[in-house]
Amino acid sequence: MKVYIVEDEANILKDLIHLIQKIPFVQLVGYSDSVQKAKTEIPQLEPDLLLADIKLKDNDVFKIQTLGVAPHH
């Protein structure tokens, strides 16, 4: 399973990465601290799961879909 993280708090991001790397069937494909960067990377990396903080410094994570990123089916 491919996972992408959107989190702007460095300590939380570090902890999430550490936890995910311990799960054998999970592959961390990327992470971002901003909605803008995530909006660019998610379509390219095609994660199966998105772990996201709701409120980020640059925007609301729910804006990812409204900014043109939609789930792949």
PyMOL commands that place a pseudoatom at each C-alpha (Angstrom):
pseudoatom trace, name=CA, resn=MET, resi=1, chain=A, elem=C, hetatm=0, pos=[0.000, 0.000, 0.000]
pseudoatom trace, name=CA, resn=LYS, resi=2, chain=A, elem=C, hetatm=0, pos=[1.372, 3.405, -1.014]
pseudoatom trace, name=CA, resn=VAL, resi=3, chain=A, elem=C, hetatm=0, pos=[0.970, 6.224, 1.537]
pseudoatom trace, name=CA, resn=TYR, resi=4, chain=A, elem=C, hetatm=0, pos=[1.408, 9.981, 1.220]
pseudoatom trace, name=CA, resn=ILE, resi=5, chain=A, elem=C, hetatm=0, pos=[1.514, 12.329, 4.249]
pseudoatom trace, name=CA, resn=VAL, resi=6, chain=A, elem=C, hetatm=0, pos=[0.472, 15.983, 4.411]
pseudoatom trace, name=CA, resn=GLU, resi=7, chain=A, elem=C, hetatm=0, pos=[1.637, 17.489, 7.719]
pseudoatom trace, name=CA, resn=ASP, resi=8, chain=A, elem=C, hetatm=0, pos=[3.210, 20.841, 8.517]
pseudoatom trace, name=CA, resn=GLU, resi=9, chain=A, elem=C, hetatm=0, pos=[4.385, 20.097, 12.075]
pseudoatom trace, name=CA, resn=ALA, resi=10, chain=A, elem=C, hetatm=0, pos=[7.931, 18.709, 11.768]
pseudoatom trace, name=CA, resn=ASN, resi=11, chain=A, elem=C, hetatm=0, pos=[7.829, 16.549, 14.915]
pseudoatom trace, name=CA, resn=ILE, resi=12, chain=A, elem=C, hetatm=0, pos=[4.508, 14.949, 13.995]
pseudoatom trace, name=CA, resn=LEU, resi=13, chain=A, elem=C, hetatm=0, pos=[5.709, 14.322, 10.441]
pseudoatom trace, name=CA, resn=LYS, resi=14, chain=A, elem=C, hetatm=0, pos=[8.878, 12.683, 11.750]
pseudoatom trace, name=CA, resn=ASP, resi=15, chain=A, elem=C, hetatm=0, pos=[6.856, 10.429, 14.071]
pseudoatom trace, name=CA, resn=LEU, resi=16, chain=A, elem=C, hetatm=0, pos=[4.424, 9.435, 11.305]
pseudoatom trace, name=CA, resn=ILE, resi=17, chain=A, elem=C, hetatm=0, pos=[7.282, 8.577, 8.952]
pseudoatom trace, name=CA, resn=HIS, resi=18, chain=A, elem=C, hetatm=0, pos=[8.930, 6.493, 11.654]
pseudoatom trace, name=CA, resn=LEU, resi=19, chain=A, elem=C, hetatm=0, pos=[5.699, 4.581, 12.363]
pseudoatom trace, name=CA, resn=ILE, resi=20, chain=A, elem=C, hetatm=0, pos=[4.910, 3.977, 8.693]
pseudoatom trace, name=CA, resn=GLN, resi=21, chain=A, elem=C, hetatm=0, pos=[8.386, 2.645, 7.986]
pseudoatom trace, name=CA, resn=LYS, resi=22, chain=A, elem=C, hetatm=0, pos=[7.789, -0.092, 10.573]
pseudoatom trace, name=CA, resn=ILE, resi=23, chain=A, elem=C, hetatm=0, pos=[4.806, -1.514, 8.673]
pseudoatom trace, name=CA, resn=PRO, resi=24, chain=A, elem=C, hetatm=0, pos=[6.092, -4.086, 6.155]
pseudoatom trace, name=CA, resn=PHE, resi=25, chain=A, elem=C, hetatm=0, pos=[3.300, -3.803, 3.583]
pseudoatom trace, name=CA, resn=VAL, resi=26, chain=A, elem=C, hetatm=0, pos=[3.223, 0.012, 3.557]
pseudoatom trace, name=CA, resn=GLN, resi=27, chain=A, elem=C, hetatm=0, pos=[5.432, 2.136, 1.306]
pseudoatom trace, name=CA, resn=LEU, resi=28, chain=A, elem=C, hetatm=0, pos=[5.800, 5.843, 2.030]
pseudoatom trace, name=CA, resn=VAL, resi=29, chain=A, elem=C, hetatm=0, pos=[5.793, 7.418, -1.430]
pseudoatom trace, name=CA, resn=GLY, resi=30, chain=A, elem=C, hetatm=0, pos=[6.011, 11.027, -0.329]
pseudoatom trace, name=CA, resn=TYR, resi=31, chain=A, elem=C, hetatm=0, pos=[5.168, 13.756, 2.107]
pseudoatom trace, name=CA, resn=SER, resi=32, chain=A, elem=C, hetatm=0, pos=[4.545, 17.465, 2.099]
pseudoatom trace, name=CA, resn=ASP, resi=33, chain=A, elem=C, hetatm=0, pos=[4.182, 20.323, 4.527]
pseudoatom trace, name=CA, resn=SER, resi=34, chain=A, elem=C, hetatm=0, pos=[1.908, 22.310, 2.192]
pseudoatom trace, name=CA, resn=VAL, resi=35, chain=A, elem=C, hetatm=0, pos=[-1.282, 21.862, 0.214]
pseudoatom trace, name=CA, resn=GLN, resi=36, chain=A, elem=C, hetatm=0, pos=[0.361, 23.341, -2.883]
pseudoatom trace, name=CA, resn=LYS, resi=37, chain=A, elem=C, hetatm=0, pos=[3.192, 20.797, -2.921]
pseudoatom trace, name=CA, resn=ALA, resi=38, chain=A, elem=C, hetatm=0, pos=[0.798, 17.934, -2.157]
pseudoatom trace, name=CA, resn=LYS, resi=39, chain=A, elem=C, hetatm=0, pos=[-1.466, 19.038, -5.002]
pseudoatom trace, name=CA, resn=THR, resi=40, chain=A, elem=C, hetatm=0, pos=[1.472, 18.658, -7.391]
pseudoatom trace, name=CA, resn=GLU, resi=41, chain=A, elem=C, hetatm=0, pos=[2.878, 15.378, -6.044]
pseudoatom trace, name=CA, resn=ILE, resi=42, chain=A, elem=C, hetatm=0, pos=[-0.244, 13.316, -5.278]
pseudoatom trace, name=CA, resn=PRO, resi=43, chain=A, elem=C, hetatm=0, pos=[-1.333, 12.858, -8.923]
pseudoatom trace, name=CA, resn=GLN, resi=44, chain=A, elem=C, hetatm=0, pos=[2.210, 11.819, -9.891]
pseudoatom trace, name=CA, resn=LEU, resi=45, chain=A, elem=C, hetatm=0, pos=[2.753, 9.398, -6.996]
pseudoatom trace, name=CA, resn=GLU, resi=46, chain=A, elem=C, hetatm=0, pos=[-0.791, 7.936, -6.946]
pseudoatom trace, name=CA, resn=PRO, resi=47, chain=A, elem=C, hetatm=0, pos=[-0.926, 6.936, -3.254]
pseudoatom trace, name=CA, resn=ASP, resi=48, chain=A, elem=C, hetatm=0, pos=[-3.541, 4.479, -2.011]
pseudoatom trace, name=CA, resn=LEU, resi=49, chain=A, elem=C, hetatm=0, pos=[-3.859, 6.323, 1.300]
pseudoatom trace, name=CA, resn=LEU, resi=50, chain=A, elem=C, hetatm=0, pos=[-3.518, 9.975, 2.230]
pseudoatom trace, name=CA, resn=LEU, resi=51, chain=A, elem=C, hetatm=0, pos=[-2.697, 10.848, 5.858]
pseudoatom trace, name=CA, resn=ALA, resi=52, chain=A, elem=C, hetatm=0, pos=[-3.354, 14.542, 6.250]
pseudoatom trace, name=CA, resn=ASP, resi=53, chain=A, elem=C, hetatm=0, pos=[-3.523, 17.220, 8.883]
pseudoatom trace, name=CA, resn=ILE, resi=54, chain=A, elem=C, hetatm=0, pos=[-6.763, 19.139, 8.389]
pseudoatom trace, name=CA, resn=LYS, resi=55, chain=A, elem=C, hetatm=0, pos=[-5.437, 22.673, 8.891]
pseudoatom trace, name=CA, resn=LEU, resi=56, chain=A, elem=C, hetatm=0, pos=[-2.069, 23.551, 7.400]
pseudoatom trace, name=CA, resn=LYS, resi=57, chain=A, elem=C, hetatm=0, pos=[-0.214, 26.849, 7.407]
pseudoatom trace, name=CA, resn=ASP, resi=58, chain=A, elem=C, hetatm=0, pos=[-0.856, 27.514, 3.715]
pseudoatom trace, name=CA, resn=ASN, resi=59, chain=A, elem=C, hetatm=0, pos=[-4.402, 26.176, 3.348]
pseudoatom trace, name=CA, resn=ASP, resi=60, chain=A, elem=C, hetatm=0, pos=[-7.043, 23.711, 4.428]
pseudoatom trace, name=CA, resn=VAL, resi=61, chain=A, elem=C, hetatm=0, pos=[-6.235, 20.119, 3.378]
pseudoatom trace, name=CA, resn=PHE, resi=62, chain=A, elem=C, hetatm=0, pos=[-9.761, 19.746, 1.991]
pseudoatom trace, name=CA, resn=LYS, resi=63, chain=A, elem=C, hetatm=0, pos=[-8.688, 22.212, -0.700]
pseudoatom trace, name=CA, resn=ILE, resi=64, chain=A, elem=C, hetatm=0, pos=[-6.508, 19.509, -2.266]
pseudoatom trace, name=CA, resn=GLN, resi=65, chain=A, elem=C, hetatm=0, pos=[-9.490, 18.060, -4.106]
pseudoatom trace, name=CA, resn=THR, resi=66, chain=A, elem=C, hetatm=0, pos=[-10.969, 21.450, -4.997]
pseudoatom trace, name=CA, resn=LEU, resi=67, chain=A, elem=C, hetatm=0, pos=[-7.606, 22.514, -6.397]
pseudoatom trace, name=CA, resn=GLY, resi=68, chain=A, elem=C, hetatm=0, pos=[-7.788, 19.793, -9.015]
pseudoatom trace, name=CA, resn=VAL, resi=69, chain=A, elem=C, hetatm=0, pos=[-6.530, 16.663, -7.289]
pseudoatom trace, name=CA, resn=ALA, resi=70, chain=A, elem=C, hetatm=0, pos=[-9.098, 13.911, -7.396]
pseudoatom trace, name=CA, resn=PRO, resi=71, chain=A, elem=C, hetatm=0, pos=[-8.836, 10.248, -6.405]
pseudoatom trace, name=CA, resn=HIS, resi=72, chain=A, elem=C, hetatm=0, pos=[-7.816, 7.827, -9.142]
pseudoatom trace, name=CA, resn=HIS, resi=73, chain=A, elem=C, hetatm=0, pos=[-10.278, 4.997, -9.779]
for i in range(1, 73): cmd.bond("trace and resi %d" % i, "trace and resi %d" % (i + 1))
show_as sticks, trace
zoom trace
